[in-house]
Amino acid sequence: MDRRSTARSIGALAALSMSTFIYVTSETLPIGLLTLIATDLSTSPSAVGLLVTGYGLVVVITTVPLTRLTYRMPRRLLLTSLLAVFVVAGCLSAAATSYAVLLGARVIMAVSQAVFWAVVISTATGLFPPRVHGRVIAVVLAGGNLATVLGVPAGTWLGQQAGWRASFVALSAVGLLALVAIVLLLPATVAGRGPVTKGTAPDARAYWRLLAMSALVVAGTFTALTYVTPFLTEVSAFSAAAIGPLLLLRGIASVLGVAVSGHLVDRYAGAAIAVPVAAQAVALLGLYVLGSVPVAAAALVALSGMSFAALATALAGRVLQVAPGSVDLAGAGSSTAFNVGITAGALIGSGLLSGFGVRSTALVGGLLSLAGLALLISRPGGRSQRGGRGPRHRDRNAAGAYGSSP
């Protein structure tokens, strides 16, 4: 890479990270604007809540089929088309005069996000040499983590000051900036990322094991995370005013987790997944045991955020290695597994909350994470697996850690 092409690639990477920022912000923003939207559109808060849960359901259903439909499109054309849909859907949301129109706009936006998450990681890594792929993935995913720390709070504040519609207008404006940047900076085709590009060490068994493990761990995380606010107020005895700072602490820890994982995954591929999964199990089971101790609860909530973000970064890199077919379709499968885990976790947590109390969500969440860890480190014949240690070891450990073939 010469300096000019490197600068263009870095600029394109920043635009892709900006895109993850707006998508994640848009997905969860209605929660912060719930009362404002419900009042303005004369609907119930629960109906506004469906704008978030329905969004996730659309992503689960459409990710794989839409990725199959579009995976031969040049990356720049595909991504700019997706962002154009995002901008239009955001403007339609801002102009909505009824709940039905807003719901329709959210469905359109969710469809674009479904394909976006399937291709953004492989597009970004295709701009850089393999030795820095972990750090590239960290930059892309940092946009999503910053959305929870800055995007949603800022969008909520703007909605409170200027009306909820202003928040969607602002997101559409940022989306338009990202679109223009991608048009100017992203190559029409990305090197090493054609429509039939496979992983660097294709392994179907490893891939499906990764998806099963991630669904378990994500379900465990969201079994507890979905109801972390009542947990912190009822079990840990925090005041309502302390919840915001505690969630901010978790968000900051998640950004740190992405940064650390991005640097480690290129050198220690095995530990980059195993350690966060183990840490997540420790954090959630620790909350069950020590949740009534406020300082311990705060630290464990932060650990949970850090480990989950680190896991997402490492998994994205590992999927690019073991993808048995198109890396885009592999990314679509991984995205679907994550969203299935999120939905399942929320449903499990809801049942536990009504039947056994909020403390049980941490216990079951931790046990699900432990199940994911057991799946991760096991292999046929009862032998535990060993991970590679970065690019120099990938040929020797082509099957690698985490569900590789015997």
Buried (B, 14 or more C-beta within 10 A) or exposed (E): EEEEEEEBBBBBBBBBBBBBBBBBBBBBBBEBBBEBBBEBBEBEEEBBBBBBBBBBBBBBBBBBEBBBEBBEBBBBBBBBBBBBBBBBBBBBBBEBEEBEBBBBBBBBBBBBBBBBBBBBBBBBBBBBEBEBBBBBBBBBBBBBBBBBBBBBBBBBEBBBEEBBBBBBBBBBEBBBBBBEBBBEBBBEEBEBBBBEBBBBBBBEBBBBBBBBBBBBBBBBBBBBBBBBBBBBBBBBEBEEEBBEEBBBBBBBBBBBBBBBBBBBBBBBBBBBBBBBBBBBBBBBBBBBBBBEBBEBBBBBBBBBBBBBBBBBBBBBBBBBBBBBBBBBBBBBBBBBBBBBBBBBBBBBBBEBBEEEEBBBBBBBBBBBBBBBBEBBBBBEEEEEBEBBBBBEBBEEBBBBBBBBEE
